[in-house]
């Protein structure tokens, strides 16, 4: 076949016919045809334009598809692509037209039982949609780790206009009683009105989206969520793409659960764990991955080693691959709190499943991380907007570092798995040389194994484990996670992953600064009654309190006022020194007084 030019009418096929035929063809597949999409198919039989206006060529087999589409459904106008319900536009009755549009979209969704292409949801006062980053001609080239990623995207006017144009036919004012109303494009006033009315859309037809999942999971009541589409109970939209997951038995035996644990443990066989607790934390990380979306909060996971090439990032990516089916992206942890807030907020707003902060060379601390790990929602200001929004924090949070250091409140919110290889990487042997690729390939079986192990625990052991924890008055911040993940692993004979935070608390740099402040206080004043001004008179005490000041630039200017703000933070803190700070009743005319009290009964002394 020759290479005809459509502008010249080669093969009697007009340029407009080809485009309209492609629109018809793509409409059936739930997409839209553009010149850019056609052009990316490369050299071939049809050339669009010539010279400087050439838009690209098509492959011969693609041209055959176009000709078949023309013969099967010839079209002369893009509005005649398919039979669509009509919406009459009357400016004085715009509210009725809007209701009609929403009703059509709702009926379309119900008809297809949630499997409709481009479903519309509500989230934080916005209308949002889902995107898998596939054939979007307007998007930048994708990295390997981004391909097929399921994201939540705020709906904008151009997208909504295209969406409505594919779904319904808009009719303008009828000029001649003997002629039908003329078809028109989606009116701009319709789009702007729908966007402005986003918070009033029917929440049953357009439900509130909590997050997305790409693999089966467990609801909080222990039942299995494995049906694609929107789940009313959890607010999750499950889209497995083209991946088929094995069925999870509803009542597996303890033996089946043990076998499932062994299958999961198989992917960890090459990691040089420092001890049983480190291995248990790694198992907890993998077990948390498929169910993280249904847990209100969960601990963060740290992966530690002394040097590079121990396998830290690989272990983190194994968990990410189980959760998403992809080689998840890594990112740096910003050192400034404002940047941390923006980074975390943007990822959670896009419903990112995994937050992997890799190769951290600074102390892990900050209010944003604290909120992400202890609160079901995260409050932040969306970049470019003035409104404060709240987003779910149900992402798997992972940190990797050499000689990991966690400070402050985060020492009770992060569990660490430590890797200690006994030889250089070049001398180590691996059962799976490309472990992440192996996990992605066998992800359906691994997810099913994790859910099977958890179901066996729920059916046969959870009640007893939880009762024992309550009887022991277990001080546990993450109750849902602990009752499910921690309890299951202990039930199966693994070490308690909660102990993965012990070394962090012992090495907390903030706690060590507080200890030094108490040591210097005791050395200078023993159990005497003192004020903050009294403490500030001693150079050694000022130096000890200086690192506790938030404003690093003023650490060389410690005053009685600064110490007066820091001393209350020491009250009730267990530092293992035997000293406790006591606040004495004060008078209005006198400065607040304190003293150290020796308590031999201090459990950490």
C-alpha positions in Angstrom: 0.0 0.0 0.0 1.3 3.4 -0.8 1.6 6.2 1.7 -1.4 8.5 0.8 -1.8 11.9 2.2 -5.1 12.4 3.9 -5.2 16.1 2.9 -5.1 14.9 -0.7 -7.9 12.4 -0.2 -5.7 9.3 -0.7 -7.6 6.0 -0.7 -10.8 8.2 -0.7 -10.5 8.5 3.1 -10.9 12.0 4.4 -8.9 13.3 7.3 -12.0 14.1 9.2 -13.4 10.6 8.6 -10.2 9.0 10.1 -10.4 11.2 13.2 -14.1 10.6 13.7 -13.7 6.9 13.2 -11.0 6.8 15.8 -13.2 8.7 18.2 -15.9 6.0 17.7 -13.3 3.3 18.1 -11.9 4.9 21.2 -15.3 5.7 22.7 -16.0 2.0 22.8 -12.8 1.5 24.8 -13.6 4.3 27.1 -11.0 6.7 25.8 -10.6 9.5 23.3 -8.6 9.9 20.1 -6.3 12.8 19.5 -3.8 13.7 16.8 -1.0 13.2 19.4 -2.3 9.7 20.2 -2.4 8.8 16.5 0.9 10.3 15.8 2.7 8.3 18.5 2.1 5.1 16.6 5.0 6.0 14.3 5.7 5.4 10.6 3.2 3.6 8.5 0.5 3.9 5.9 -1.2 7.2 6.5 0.5 10.6 6.8 -1.3 13.4 8.5 -0.5 16.6 6.7 2.8 17.3 4.8 6.0 19.3 5.2 6.0 21.4 8.3 2.5 20.4 9.1 3.1 16.7 9.2 1.7 15.2 12.4 3.1 11.7 12.1 2.4 8.3 10.5 0.4 5.2 11.3 1.5 1.6 11.2 -0.3 -0.4 8.5 -2.0 -2.6 11.0 -3.4 0.4 12.8 -4.6 1.8 9.4 -6.6 -1.5 9.0 -8.3 -0.9 12.4 -9.2 2.6 11.2 -10.7 1.3 7.9 -12.6 -1.4 9.8 -14.0 1.2 12.2 -15.1 3.4 9.2 -16.9 0.5 7.5 -18.5 -0.7 10.8 -19.7 2.7 12.0 -19.1 5.6 9.6 -19.5 8.9 11.2 -19.6 12.5 10.0 -20.0 14.3 13.2 -18.3 13.6 16.6 -21.6 14.1 18.4 -23.0 11.1 16.6 -20.5 8.6 18.0 -23.0 6.6 20.0 -26.6 6.8 21.3 -26.4 9.1 24.3 -29.1 10.5 26.6 -29.9 14.1 25.9 -29.8 17.2 28.1 -31.7 20.3 27.0 -30.1 23.5 27.9 -32.3 26.3 29.1 -30.5 29.2 30.8 -33.5 29.9 33.0 -33.7 26.3 34.1 -30.0 25.5 34.6 -30.6 23.8 38.0 -32.8 21.3 36.2 -30.2 20.7 33.5 -27.6 20.1 36.3 -29.8 17.6 38.0 -30.4 15.8 34.7 -26.6 15.6 34.2 -26.0 14.2 37.6 -28.8 11.7 37.2 -27.4 10.4 33.9 -24.0 10.0 35.4 -25.5 8.2 38.4 -27.6 5.8 36.3 -24.5 5.0 34.2 -22.6 4.1 37.3 -25.3 1.9 38.7 -25.8 0.2 35.4 -22.1 -0.9 35.3 -22.0 -1.6 39.1 -19.0 0.5 39.9 -16.8 -0.8 37.0 -17.4 2.3 34.9 -14.4 3.9 33.2 -13.5 7.2 35.0 -15.8 6.9 38.0 -16.4 10.2 39.8 -16.0 10.4 43.6 -16.1 13.1 46.3 -13.1 13.8 48.5 -12.5 16.7 50.9 -15.0 18.9 49.2 -13.7 18.2 45.7 -14.8 16.0 42.9 -12.0 13.5 42.1 -11.3 10.8 39.6 -8.8 7.9 39.3 -5.9 7.7 36.9 -3.6 4.8 36.1 -1.1 6.8 34.1 -1.5 4.7 31.0 -2.1 6.3 27.6 -2.4 9.9 28.5 -1.0 11.8 25.5 -0.7 15.0 27.6 1.3 13.5 30.4 5.1 13.5 30.6 7.0 10.3 29.9 6.6 7.8 32.8 9.4 6.3 34.8 9.3 2.5 35.3 8.1 2.8 38.9 5.2 5.1 37.9 3.7 2.9 35.2 0.1 1.9 35.9 0.2 3.7 39.2 -3.3 4.3 40.6 -3.7 8.0 41.6 -6.5 10.2 42.8 -6.7 13.4 40.8 -8.9 16.4 41.4 -11.4 16.9 38.6 -10.8 20.1 36.5 -13.1 21.8 34.0 -11.6 20.4 30.8 -11.7 16.8 31.9 -15.3 17.2 33.1 -16.3 18.7 29.8 -14.8 15.7 27.9 -16.4 13.3 30.3 -19.9 14.7 29.8 -19.4 14.9 26.1 -18.7 11.1 26.0 -21.7 10.4 28.2 -24.5 12.6 27.0 -25.7 14.8 24.1 -26.4 18.5 24.9 -29.1 20.2 22.9 -29.5 24.0 22.4 -32.5 26.2 21.8 -35.0 24.9 19.2 -35.3 27.6 16.5 -37.8 25.9 14.2 -40.7 24.0 15.6 -40.4 21.5 12.8 -36.7 20.8 13.4 -35.2 19.1 16.4 -33.0 21.1 18.8 -29.5 21.4 17.5 -26.7 19.5 19.2 -24.2 21.8 21.0 -21.0 21.4 22.9 -21.1 21.2 26.7 -21.9 24.7 27.8 -19.2 26.4 29.8 -21.8 27.6 32.3 -22.8 24.0 32.9 -19.2 23.0 33.7 -18.6 26.0 36.0 -21.9 25.4 37.8 -21.2 21.7 38.4 -17.7 22.4 39.7 -19.0 25.1 42.0 -21.7 22.7 43.3 -19.2 19.9 44.0 -20.1 19.6 47.7 -23.8 19.1 47.0 -23.5 16.1 44.6 -25.4 13.0 45.7 -23.1 11.1 48.0 -24.8 7.7 47.2 -24.3 8.1 43.5 -20.9 9.8 43.9 -19.5 8.4 47.1 -16.8 9.8 49.4 -13.5 8.1 48.5 -11.3 7.3 51.4 -8.4 5.7 49.4 -7.6 3.2 46.7 -6.3 -0.3 46.9 -4.8 -2.6 44.2 -5.0 -5.9 46.1 -7.5 -7.7 48.3 -7.5 -6.6 52.0 -9.2 -7.2 55.3 -11.9 -4.9 56.7 -11.7 -4.0 60.4 -14.3 -6.7 61.2 -12.0 -9.3 59.7 -14.0 -9.9 56.5 -12.2 -10.1 53.2 -12.6 -7.2 50.6 -11.9 -8.8 47.3 -14.6 -7.5 44.9 -13.4 -4.8 42.5 -15.2 -1.5 42.7 -16.2 0.8 45.5 -16.7 -0.7 49.0 -19.3 1.2 51.0 -18.2 -0.1 54.4 -14.6 1.1 54.0 -14.8 3.9 51.4 -12.1 2.1 49.4 -12.1 1.7 45.7 -10.5 -1.6 44.7 -9.0 -1.8 41.3 -6.7 -4.8 40.7 -6.1 -3.8 37.0 -5.4 -7.1 35.2 -4.0 -9.0 38.2 -5.8 -12.1 39.3 -5.5 -12.9 43.0 -6.2 -16.4 44.5 -9.2 -16.8 46.7 -8.5 -16.5 50.5 -10.2 -19.1 52.6 -12.6 -17.7 55.1 -11.7 -20.2 57.9 -8.1 -21.4 57.4 -6.6 -23.6 60.0 -3.6 -22.8 62.2 -1.5 -25.1 60.0 -2.6 -23.3 56.9 -1.7 -20.0 58.6 1.8 -21.3 59.5 2.4 -22.5 55.9 1.3 -19.0 54.7 3.8 -17.4 57.0 6.6 -19.6 55.6 5.7 -18.5 52.1 6.0 -14.9 53.1 9.2 -15.5 55.1 10.7 -17.1 51.9 11.3 -13.7 50.4 13.2 -12.6 53.5 15.7 -15.5 53.5 18.6 -13.5 52.1 18.4 -10.5 54.5 21.0 -10.6 57.3 18.8 -9.7 60.3 20.6 -8.7 63.4 18.3 -10.7 65.7 14.8 -12.2 66.0 13.2 -8.9 66.7 14.6 -7.4 63.5 13.2 -10.3 61.6 9.8 -9.9 63.3 9.7 -6.2 62.4 10.4 -7.1 58.7 7.5 -9.7 58.8 5.3 -7.0 60.4 6.2 -4.6 57.6 5.1 -7.2 54.9 2.0 -8.2 56.9 1.0 -4.5 57.3 1.3 -3.8 53.5 -2.0 -5.3 52.2 -4.1 -4.1 55.2 -2.6 -0.6 55.8 -5.5 1.1 54.1 -8.1 -0.2 56.5 -6.1 0.6 59.7 -6.7 4.1 61.1 -3.1 4.4 62.2 0.0 2.2 62.1 3.6 2.5 63.2 6.3 3.6 60.8 9.0 1.1 59.9 12.7 1.9 59.9 15.4 -0.3 58.2 18.8 0.2 59.6 22.4 -0.8 58.9 25.9 0.4 59.5 26.9 0.8 55.8 25.5 0.8 52.3 24.6 -2.4 50.4 23.1 -4.2 53.3 19.7 -4.5 51.6 17.7 -1.6 53.3 16.1 -0.2 50.2 15.4 -3.6 48.8 13.5 -4.7 51.9 11.4 -1.5 51.8 10.6 -2.0 48.1 9.5 -5.6 48.8 6.8 -4.2 51.1 5.9 -1.6 48.5 5.7 -4.2 45.7 3.4 -6.3 47.8 1.1 -3.4 48.4 1.1 -1.9 44.8 2.6 -4.4 42.4 5.3 -1.8 41.4 8.9 -0.9 42.1 7.8 2.1 44.3 9.5 5.4 44.2 11.9 6.6 46.9 12.2 10.2 48.1 14.4 12.2 50.4 13.2 13.4 53.8 13.2 17.2 53.8 15.1 18.7 56.7 12.8 21.7 57.1 9.3 21.1 58.7 7.6 23.3 56.1 9.0 21.2 53.3 8.1 17.9 55.1 4.5 19.1 55.4 4.2 19.9 51.7 5.9 16.6 50.6 3.8 14.4 52.9 0.5 16.4 52.2 0.9 16.1 48.4 1.5 12.4 48.5 -1.4 11.7 50.8 -3.7 13.9 48.7 -2.8 11.8 45.6 -3.6 8.7 47.7 0.0 7.4 47.5 0.1 3.9 49.0 3.7 4.0 50.2 5.9 6.8 51.7 9.4 5.6 51.3 12.1 8.0 52.7 15.4 6.5 51.6 19.0 6.9 52.8 18.2 9.5 55.5 21.4 11.1 56.8 19.7 13.3 59.5 17.6 12.8 62.6 14.1 11.6 61.9 11.8 13.9 63.7 9.1 16.5 63.1 5.4 17.3 63.7 4.3 16.2 60.2 5.7 12.7 60.7 4.3 12.6 64.2 0.8 13.4 62.9 1.1 10.9 59.9 1.8 8.1 62.3 -0.6 8.9 65.1 -3.6 10.5 63.5 -6.1 9.1 60.9 -6.0 12.4 59.0 -3.4 14.9 58.1 -4.1 18.7 57.9 -2.2 20.8 55.4 -2.5 23.7 53.0 -2.6 22.5 49.3 0.0 24.3 47.3 -1.4 27.3 45.4 -4.6 27.4 47.5 -5.6 29.1 50.7 -7.9 26.4 52.0 -6.8 23.9 54.7 -7.8 20.3 53.8 -7.7 17.0 55.6 -6.5 13.8 53.9 -6.3 10.2 55.3 -2.9 9.0 56.5 -3.4 5.4 55.5 0.0 5.1 53.7 2.7 2.6 54.6 5.5 4.8 56.0 9.1 3.5 55.7 12.5 5.0 56.6 15.9 3.7 55.6 19.2 4.9 57.0 22.7 4.0 58.0 22.8 4.2 61.8 19.3 5.4 62.0 18.5 8.1 64.6 14.9 8.9 65.6 14.2 11.7 68.1 11.4 12.8 70.4 7.9 11.4 70.1 8.8 9.4 67.0 10.8 7.0 69.1 7.5 5.5 70.2 6.0 5.5 66.7 8.7 3.7 64.6 9.8 0.1 64.7 13.3 -0.8 63.4 14.6 -3.8 61.6 18.4 -3.9 61.7 20.5 -5.6 59.0 24.1 -6.7 59.7 25.7 -8.5 56.7 28.8 -10.6 57.5 30.5 -10.1 54.2 30.6 -7.6 51.3 27.8 -7.6 48.8 29.9 -9.2 46.0 30.5 -12.2 48.2 26.9 -12.8 49.2 24.7 -15.3 47.5 21.0 -14.7 46.9 18.1 -17.1 46.3 16.4 -14.3 44.2 18.9 -12.0 42.5 16.3 -9.5 41.5 14.1 -9.8 44.6 11.7 -7.0 43.8 10.9 -8.4 40.4 10.3 -11.8 41.9 7.9 -10.3 44.5 6.0 -8.4 41.8 5.7 -11.6 39.7 4.5 -13.7 42.7 2.5 -10.9 44.4 -0.9 -12.5 44.1 0.3 -15.6 46.0 2.1 -13.5 48.6 -1.0 -11.2 49.2 -3.2 -14.3 49.5 -0.7 -15.9 51.9 -0.6 -12.8 54.2 -4.4 -12.6 54.3 -4.7 -16.4 54.9 -2.3 -16.1 57.9 -4.3 -13.2 59.3 -7.6 -14.9 58.7 -6.4 -18.0 60.6 -5.3 -15.8 63.5 -8.7 -14.0 63.5 -10.7 -17.2 63.5 -8.6 -19.2 66.0 -6.3 -16.9 68.1 -7.1 -13.2 68.1 -9.6 -13.2 70.9 -7.2 -14.9 73.3 -4.3 -12.7 72.4 -6.2 -9.5 72.8 -7.6 -10.7 76.1 -4.1 -11.4 77.3 -2.9 -8.0 76.3 -5.8 -6.3 78.1 -5.1 -8.3 81.2 -1.5 -7.3 81.2 -2.5 -3.6 80.8 -0.3 -3.4 77.7 0.6 0.2 76.9 0.1 0.2 73.1 -0.5 3.3 71.0 -1.5 1.4 67.8 -4.4 -0.7 69.1 -5.8 -1.9 65.7 -2.4 -2.7 64.3 -1.3 -4.4 67.4 -4.4 -6.5 67.8 -4.1 -7.7 64.2 -0.4 -7.6 63.0 1.6 -7.8 66.2 -0.8 -10.3 67.8 -0.7 -12.5 64.7 3.0 -12.7 64.6 3.4 -13.4 68.3 0.7 -16.1 67.9 2.7 -17.7 65.1 5.8 -17.8 67.3 7.7 -14.8 66.1 9.4 -12.3 68.4 7.3 -9.3 69.5 7.8 -6.6 66.7 6.9 -3.9 69.3 10.4 -4.5 70.8 11.8 -3.0 67.5 11.4 0.4 69.0 13.4 -0.2 72.2 16.8 0.7 70.9 15.4 3.9 69.4 14.1 5.1 72.7 17.4 4.3 74.4 19.4 6.2 71.8 17.0 9.2 71.5 19.2 12.3 71.2 16.5 14.5 72.8 16.3 12.2 75.8 20.1 12.2 76.2 20.1 16.1 76.2 17.4 16.0 78.8 19.5 13.6 80.9 22.5 15.9 80.7 20.4 18.9 81.8 19.2 16.9 84.8 22.8 15.7 85.6 24.1 19.3 85.6 21.1 20.5 87.6 21.7 17.9 90.2 25.4 18.6 90.3 24.9 22.3 91.0 21.8 22.3 93.2 21.0 18.7 94.3 17.5 18.9 95.9 17.4 22.6 96.6 14.4 24.7 95.6 15.3 26.8 92.5 13.8 29.0 89.8 14.7 29.1 86.1 16.7 32.2 86.8 18.8 30.3 89.4 19.5 27.5 86.9 20.5 30.1 84.2 23.3 31.4 86.5 25.5 28.4 85.9 27.3 28.1 82.6 27.2 24.2 82.6 23.5 24.2 83.1 22.9 26.7 80.3 25.1 24.6 78.0 23.1 21.5 78.9 19.8 23.1 78.2 20.9 24.8 74.9 20.4 21.7 72.6 16.8 21.5 73.8 16.0 24.9 72.3 14.0 24.7 69.0 15.6 27.9 67.7 19.1 26.7 66.8 20.3 30.2 66.1 19.8 31.2 69.7 21.3 28.2 71.4 24.2 30.3 72.4 22.0 32.8 74.2 20.2 30.6 76.8 18.4 32.8 79.4 16.3 32.2 82.5 13.2 32.7 80.3 14.3 30.0 77.9 15.0 27.5 80.7 11.6 28.4 82.2 10.0 27.2 79.0 12.1 24.0 78.9 11.8 22.8 82.5 8.1 21.9 82.3 8.9 19.5 79.5 11.0 17.5 81.9 8.2 16.9 84.4 7.1 13.3 84.4 9.7 12.2 81.8 11.4 8.9 82.7 15.1 9.3 81.9 16.6 6.4 83.9 18.6 8.7 86.2 16.5 8.3 89.4 15.7 12.0 89.5 12.3 13.5 88.9 11.5 17.2 88.4 8.8 18.5 90.8 6.9 21.7 90.2 6.2 23.5 93.5 3.0 25.6 94.1 3.8 29.2 93.1 2.6 32.6 94.1 1.7 35.4 91.8 4.4 37.7 93.2 7.1 35.1 92.9 8.7 33.2 90.1 7.8 29.5 89.6 9.9 27.2 91.7 11.1 23.6 91.0 13.3 21.0 92.7 14.7 17.6 91.9 13.4 14.6 93.9 15.3 11.4 94.2 12.9 8.4 93.5 14.6 5.1 93.9 11.4 3.6 92.6 11.8 5.0 89.1 11.3 2.0 86.9 13.8 3.2 84.4 16.5 4.0 86.9 
